[in-house]
């Protein structure tokens, strides 16, 4: 009886100690901001839609010794499109972050211009590729 009581009291102490550590934890600002930006990119790229639709429709089926690829109607997207758009959004956000970081090098103009150029380049590449994906999908739809 005393043994069970000791285990229950130590479990209570352990849970109380764990609760105290969780409630007083202060994550770093960098980790918090990266998590929030990552969540925003995931939501804006349609991550929830992609997760729910990938469960409903398989992208490829292996039957009869060959792969059959499934593509929904043109107003929908498959999982690979969602992943690609998510990566392009992340590339654009990275470009914006690099542009912001270039302001730290005000007294080193060469480094400031190079980081600004890199950030603008990444942002414009992401923007151009997203626009290309969208227009190619829309023009394909109207051609049929």
Secondary structure, 3 states (H helix, E strand, C coil): CHHHHHHHHHHHHHHHHHHHHHHCCCCCHHHHHHHHHHHHHHHHCCHHHHHHHHHHCCCEEEECCEEEECCCCCCCCCHHHHHHHHHHHHHHHHHHHHHHHHHHHCCCHHHHHHHHHHHHHHHHHHHHHHHHHHHHHHHHHHHC
